[in-house]
Amino acid sequence: MSPFNQGFRRRTRSVNSIIEQWPIVCGTGSLLEAHLVGRLGLAEALPGLVGCGTNEQEVWQLSTTLERQGLVVLSDSIAADRGIALIQRLQMGHLVHRVLLLVQAVQAGRIKLLLKRCHKASPLAILHVESFGSGAVIRALLSLKAGRSYLDPQLREMLELGADCQLTRRETQALQGVARGLSNKLIAAELGIKPETARDHVSSLLSKLTAHNRTEALAKALEMGLIDR
């Protein structure tokens, strides 16, 4: 057996030792991922795995079959809003389930919204999938076990970066125009300012975002939660 397989199995046993106390419901928007979750559950003999839903309603229905507090593991592909509404619904249910959200598409704005709307008394862990293998999964599960929420340090750093990037009102308006594909001239016409002034606002926001062009600026703005998709 390769060292990689040994390490993976060792980490899997550590994770299983934590989650064996809970009935488990999973949710993902991918049929393939749902199939793999089921296969993994059988292979690792997880008696607590109730099932894996492929949409919000399936996950909700599975959660209502639980007779005690459980663990709901969600991929952000579960819904267009990345699972925000479903998590709120789970937190308001008869049983307060622990929720582990696995984030693939990083959108700081949605993470901020989720943190704002989530029930403080209901443990929620948010992990970036790129943190797998770093021990973050085990740390998140241990936090949930202790009744505490957990935010992946990688995501926290991104949120702090977005908070530190303060755009002026005009720069924010210029960014919104850039996101809609408007030229400096069209941004100027929409805001009632000179094209040269619009150009200066766009140049300033590119500098604050440390971006070399509009495309890079939009990508960074999305990651920081400065604009939504």
N, C-alpha and C positions, 0 to 999 in steps of 0.2 A: 504494500500500500504506500502511495506517495505521501511525503510530508504534508502536501496540500490537503489530501483527503483526511489524514490524521487530524490536522488542525481543524478542518471543517466539522468533522464528526465530534471532536472534543467540544467545540463551541456549540454545536447542536445539542449535545447532551446537557451542557450548562443552561442553555435556553429552556430545554424541555423540563429541567428540574425546577425552574421558576414557574412556568406556565401550567404545570400539571395540576396546580391547585384550582384552576378556573375551567369552566366550560368555555369553549372558544368558538366564535363566529368570525368568519372572514368575508371580505367583500372586495371585488375588483371588477373593473369594466372589461377585462380581458377573459374570454372563454378559455384560452390557453393557460393563463395564470391560475384560473379557478381549477382547471383539471390538474395542474401541477401541485397545487395546494392539497387537493384530495389525495393524490398519489404520495406526496411527502408525508401526509398524516398517516396513511396506511403503512408506509415504509418505516416510519419512526414510532409506530404504535402509540399514537396520541389518542387515548380514549375520550379526551375532553373535546375533540374537534366535532362540532355539531354539523357544520357545513360551510359552504362558501357561496355567497350570492353574487350575481353578476349585474345587479342593479340595486337601487336604493330600496325598493319595495321588498325584494328577496331578502336583503340583509335585515330589514326591519322585521319581517315575518320570522326569520330564524331567531332573532333576538327575543321575540315574544315567547318562544318555546322554552327559554331558559327559566329554571325555577329558582335560581339564585344568581347573585352578581357574577358576571363573566367578563371575558376579555374579547373586545371586538377589534379585529385587525383590519384596517382599511387601506387600500391603495387609492391615491388621489385620482385615479382613472375611473372611480366608481360613478362619478356624475360630473356634469359640466361645471358645477361650482366647486369641484374638488372635494366634495363631501361635507361642506359646511352645514347645509340644511339637515343632512342625515345625522351628523354628530349632535347638533342641537336637539333633534328629535330623540336620539338615544339618551341624552342627558336629562330629558324631561320625562322619560318613561317611568314605569312603576319601579323598576330596579335601576340603580345607578351603575352602569357598566363602565369598566375601564376601557379607554379607547386608545389604540396605537395607530396613528396615521403615518403611512409611508409616502413621502413626497418624491415624485419623479420630476414633474414640471415645476421648477422653482418660480413662484410668483409671490414675492414678499408682500404685495398688497393683500393677497388672499390670506396669507398666514397671519398678517396683522388683524384682518377682519375676523378670522377664526378665533384668535386669542382674545379679541375684544368681546366676541359674542358667547364664547364658551362659558359654561357654568363653573365658577371658581371652585366649588365643592366637589366637582366631578373630575377625577384624575384623567388627564389627557397628555399623551406623549406624541411629539411630532419629530419624525426622523427623515433625513435625506437618504435616499437609497445608496448614494455614494459613500455613506458612512458605514455600510455593512463591512464587517471584518475588522473594525477598529475598536470593538468593545462597546459601541454606542447602543446596540440593541439590548445587551445585557444591562447596561446602566439605566436605560429607559424602563425596562421591565422591573428592575429593582425599585425604581422610583414609583411606578404604578403599584407595586406590591405594598409599598409603604404608604400608599394613599396620596402620593405627591405627583404633580405634573412634571413634564420634562420637555425641554426644547433642545434639539440638536445644536451644539455649539457652532457648527458650520452655518446653520440657519440664523442663529442669534447674531453672529458676526455680520451677516448680510443685512439683517434688519437694522443693526447699529450703523452700518455704512450708509444705508438709505436715510437714516435719521440725521446723519451728519451732513448730508448733501442738501443744503437749503437753497432752493431756487426762489427767485423773486416772482411776483405775480406775473410780470411780463414774460419772464423766462419760462414759467409754467405754461402760459398761453402759447408761446412759441413752440414749446415741446409738443403740445397737443396738436398744433398745426403740422409739425413735422411728422407726427404719428399718422396724420391723415394724408400725408404725401403732398402737402402744400409747399410751393416754392416760397422764397423769402418775399417775393413781390405779392403773392396771394395772402401770405400771413399779414403783411403790412396793410393790404386793403381791408382785410377782415378786422384788424385791430384799430384801423384808422391812424396808422403811423407811417413814417417814411420808410421806403424799402431799405435804406441804409441803417435805420434804427432796428428794423426787424433782423437784418443781417447781423448786427452787433449782439442782439439778444440770443440768436442761434449760436453764434460764436462763443458767447459767454457760457451758455448751458453745456456746450460741447467741452469747454475747458473744465467746468465743474465736475462733469461726468468722466473726465479724462478719456474722452472718445476722440478718435481721429476723423470720424465721419458720421453722417446722420444714422446710418444703419447700426453702427456700433453704439451710438448714443441711445437709440431706441431699445436695443438689447439690454443695455445696462439699466435704463430707466425701468424696464419691465422687471428685471431682477430685484431692483431696489424698491419696487412697489410705488414708484412715482406716477405710473400710468397703468391702466388695465389693458388687457388684450381686447 
